[in-house]
Amino acid sequence: RLVVVFGATGNVGAHVISGLVKANSAGLKIRAVTRDPDALLKILGPQENVEVVKGELSITGIEHLQPVLEGATRVFMCLPQSLSAVDMVTVSNGLVDACKKASVPHIVRISSARID
């Protein structure tokens, strides 16, 4: 099983990654997608079951999602606050379409105005 987490260095995504790492007892693999892989690696340290990849949920970023989604059984996305409302819809729909193309059966999508 492979869970892809977008926004892995964000406030929400970092907690999702941490929770998945701590709860991992069934061989779950995690692909953590972030604009800053080095920052995430400093936070997490080496983790056997976590693959950290560079990527982002943006208008230009959605064009490059298929390799990131390869083999995924679940996707978690927290849309970045920097997106306009129109871009949020476009990016969200683009990711859902990419997930369908990759045959990802489960998607969790959240957004928030602010989480501190």
N, C-alpha and C positions, 0 to 999 in steps of 0.2 A: 504494500500500500504506500502510495506517495501523495503527500499533501504539499501543495504549492501555496506559499504565503507571500502575497504581494504587500509591500510596505513594511518589510521586516524590521526596519530600524525606526519606524514611527512609534508613537505612544501606544497604540493598540496592537500593531503588528509585533512589536517586541514582546508584549505580554503573551500573545498567541504562540510565538516561537518558544518562549520560556516554558509555558504550560505544556506544549507538546513534547518538549525535551524531557521535562520532569515526569510526565505521565507515560513516557514511551516504555512499554513493557512487552509489546507485541510486534516488535520489529518494524515499526513505522519509520518511513523515510520522509525527510522534510527537505523541500527545496525552498530556500529563503531568497526572495527576490527583493533587491534593494538598489538604490542609486549609488550607495556607498558601501561596497562589500568590506572594505578595510575596517570601517567603523563597526560593522556588525561582528566581524571576527574578533575585534578587541573586546566587545561586550560579551560574546558567547565563549570565546576560547575555542579550542579544537573540540568538535563534537563528531563522533563517528557517524551518526545518522543524519547530519545536516550538511547539505550542499548549498553553498552561498553563491548566488549568481547575480550579475549586474543586469538591471532592467528597471523599467518604470512604467507606471500607468499614466500615460499622457497621450495626446493626439498623435505624436510621432512614434511613441513607444508601442502602441498597439499593433503596429505593422510587424513587429519582431517577436510576437508572443508564442508562435507555434513551437519552436524548440524548447522554450521554457515549460510548456504544458505537456510535452511528450512524456507519456507514461503516468500522468497524474490521475488519481482516483478522486481527489478532492482539491478544491481551490478556495482559498480565503482571500478576499480583496477588501481593503480599506482604501477608499479613494482619497487622493491627496486634497488637502484644503485649498491648494493653489488653483484648482480647476474652477472655471466658471460653471454655472448651472448647465449651460448648453454642452460644454465640454464633458461634464460629469456624465451626462446621458450618452454622449457619443463614445466615450471611453468605456463606460460600463457595458453598453451594447456590443462594442467591439470585442471586449473580453469574453462576454457570454457567447458571441458567435465563434470566437476562437476555441472556447471550451467545447462547444458542440462539435466543431470540426475535429477536435482531438478526442472526442468521445468521453469527456469528463462527466461522470454521472452526478456529482454533487458540487454545488457552488454556494458559498456564503458571501454575501455582499453587504458591507456596512459603510456608512459615512457619518460624520458628525461635524457639528459646527466648531466644536472645541472640546478637547479632552486633556485636562491637566491633573 
